[in-house]
Amino acid sequence: MSTVFKKIIDKEIPADIVYEDDLSIAFRDINPVAPVHILIIPKKEIPMLSEMNQEDTNLVGHLLWVATKIAKNMDLKGFRVVINNGKEGGQHIFHLHVHLVSGRPLSWPPG
């Protein structure tokens, strides 16, 4: 079954894309929790972080690099990077994704 993220990758549905390369795509979340809320996803379909293989290590590192690149381009002074894993971890779409959140004070602990 194709996820909404796969449909965004395949350009079947629109998204407000802020970054794209051969390995990943990043776009604004349609239900943001902060003024800046960007999702960064790999083009390779990995359902969740706990299902990545050792061969995916560089890809997941690339997603974090993309988050940093976007944050620098947006001149964000502070930001949070979140990866939810599994239903109990708050994951709703089962295609690995990184949340880049900023633009307001972020409290701890989250959730």
C-alpha positions in Angstrom: 0.0 0.0 0.0 1.4 3.4 -1.0 1.7 6.0 1.8 1.0 9.7 1.3 4.8 10.2 1.5 5.4 7.8 -1.4 2.8 9.8 -3.4 4.6 13.0 -2.6 7.9 11.4 -3.7 6.2 10.3 -7.0 4.7 13.8 -7.4 1.2 12.2 -7.4 0.0 14.7 -4.8 1.4 18.3 -4.1 3.6 19.3 -1.2 5.3 22.5 -0.3 8.8 21.2 -1.0 11.7 23.1 0.5 14.5 20.7 -0.5 15.0 17.7 -2.7 18.0 15.6 -3.9 18.5 12.1 -5.2 18.1 10.5 -1.7 15.6 12.6 0.1 12.8 15.2 -0.1 11.7 17.7 2.5 8.4 19.6 2.7 6.3 21.6 5.1 4.1 19.6 7.4 0.4 20.2 6.7 -0.4 20.0 10.4 2.5 22.0 11.9 3.2 22.0 15.7 5.3 25.1 15.4 5.8 27.9 12.9 8.6 25.9 11.2 7.7 22.2 10.9 9.4 20.4 8.0 9.3 16.7 7.3 12.4 15.1 5.7 12.0 11.7 4.2 14.2 9.2 2.4 13.1 8.3 -1.2 13.8 4.7 -0.2 10.8 3.2 1.5 11.8 2.3 5.1 8.7 1.9 7.3 10.3 3.1 10.6 13.6 3.7 12.2 13.7 0.3 13.9 13.3 -1.4 10.5 16.4 0.2 8.9 19.3 -2.0 7.9 23.0 -1.3 8.5 23.2 -0.4 4.8 20.7 2.5 5.6 23.2 4.1 8.0 24.5 6.6 5.5 21.0 7.4 4.3 19.7 8.2 7.8 22.8 10.3 8.5 22.0 12.1 5.2 18.5 12.9 6.5 20.0 14.6 9.6 22.5 16.5 7.4 19.5 17.7 5.3 17.8 18.9 8.5 20.9 20.9 9.4 21.2 22.3 5.9 17.6 23.5 5.9 17.9 25.0 9.4 21.0 26.9 8.3 19.3 28.1 5.1 16.3 29.3 7.2 18.7 31.0 9.7 17.1 29.0 12.6 18.8 29.8 15.8 17.5 26.7 17.5 15.6 23.7 16.4 14.5 20.2 17.3 14.9 17.1 15.3 12.5 14.2 16.1 12.0 10.7 14.7 9.0 8.9 16.0 9.1 5.1 15.8 6.0 2.9 15.8 2.5 3.6 16.8 3.4 3.7 20.5 6.2 6.3 19.6 3.7 8.6 17.9 4.4 7.6 14.3 1.3 7.9 12.1 2.7 7.4 8.6 4.8 4.3 8.2 7.5 5.7 6.0 10.6 6.9 8.0 10.6 10.6 8.5 12.5 13.3 10.4 10.6 16.3 11.9 12.5 19.6 11.9 10.7 21.9 14.3 11.5 25.5 15.2 10.1 29.0 15.4 8.8 29.0 19.0 10.3 28.1 22.4 10.3 24.3 22.7 9.8 22.8 26.1 11.2 19.5 27.6 10.1 16.9 28.0 8.1 16.7 24.8 4.8 14.9 24.5 
